Amino acid sequence: MQGMSGSRITRNGLPYVNFSGINYLGWQQDPQVLDAFCESVKRYGLSTGGSRATQGVCEPHFRLETLLSEHHGKDKTLTFASGMLANLGFINAMTAKFNFSTSSGIDNRDAVLVFDRDCHWSLWKAASHLKYGESLMAFKHNDVADLERVLQNVGDRKAIVVFESVYSSDGSVAPIGEILDVCERFQALSYIDDANGFMVYGEPQRNFYEEFQHLRRADFIMISLSKSVGLEGGAISANAEYIDAFEVLSGTSIFTAAIQPPTADAAASIIEQLKQDPSIMDDYLCRSLAFRQRLLDSGLQLNDTPSYITSVLIGKDSKAEQVREQLEKQGFCVPIFRYPAVKPNQALIRLILHRYHTDAEIEGFAQSLEVLLGDSDPSRLVNEPLLVEMN
Ligand SMILES: Cc1ncc(COP(=O)(O)O)c(C=O)c1O
């Protein structure tokens, strides 16, 4: 890409209206965020300059960790350079054998991880050393009865249930309360990957309010800073005892680079702004739902859940590639999720509206999709004027 990623991008010299981005609120185009970032650079520099183990982290990391602990109602938070590293660190810690001293240590190798089948690649990758059916089990996506069945099979061993709030490919939302009820009944620990839900849901005026009221009941809450906050980094919040042990056991926070200090500072400022002004997210969600409705009105087959992640179901992997190419020719950049990200020949286009998409861009894109995938009259295609406007 040339220049910044936002509602539009230039890739290999060609301009696109971008529906592939995940930094959908466009914070990196916000002059106030950029100014605050530059001030922080002058104060803290560009890097922590050493690992947590050798030197420690900077004030912005503690600012961010304190803010996240308060937000999640937990004692402590540990930050990581990315959400992926937070997930890897969690699984490391939960399956580790480690001596803290010659007389104290921990052996988590008897633990059983129980994943929702649709968990993110980073979680499955981190657990790939575990034997499936013994230390690693899975329940059907969002299926509470199946989770119960799996936990019955775990017996007396320590179980850790791992699931997401909002799933990236189909935007489905977990029955958070019911899953946590089952965890509590079976005395299983719970880890919720809230990468996609963080700062989005949980307010009474928004969808899924009831579900997100339960989030704080999870033993561990993981977030990514690359989505609603639009920067880079990850974090896990939990009680102090867990986080203190995790600092060492995870390995992916203490023995590696931290989030860049000004990024941690800017992330804290963005989170504060989103908390102080809920209308930013309310407006975004409102437009995102209108976009979804526009696609439904075109007769497109969409994912079931009305979250801000909209997937257009295509089917054959080869057809999905053709659609992507066609859209690219018309000036739209979209991501295709195909096998192995989803089941073979259940390919989809995963769309996330950007806060700065104009109504004309949205309408132009909807009409293009309608022509390619819905029942419509091709003469209505409006991409020509759009491309002129972009140049
Ligand atoms: C559910 C989920 N977990 C974890 C991650 C990884 O987060 P990050 O991009 O911060 O590494 C993602 C990002 O795509 C995600 O969607």
The ligand as a Gaussian input file, in Angstrom:
#p B3LYP/6-31G(d) Opt

LIG

0 1
 C      -10.673000     -13.217000      17.628000
 C       -9.291000     -12.703000      17.418000
 N       -8.349000     -12.999000      18.321000
 C       -7.084000     -12.560000      18.177000
 C       -6.709000     -11.798000      17.099000
 C       -5.283000     -11.337000      16.965000
 O       -5.184000     -10.000000      17.347000
 P       -3.991000      -9.060000      16.823000
 O       -4.335000      -8.595000      15.470000
 O       -3.940000      -7.946000      17.838000
 O       -2.745000      -9.905000      16.856000
 C       -7.667000     -11.440000      16.148000
 C       -7.286000     -10.597000      15.009000
 O       -7.564000     -10.835000      13.879000
 C       -8.985000     -11.908000      16.317000
 O       -9.951000     -11.615000      15.416000

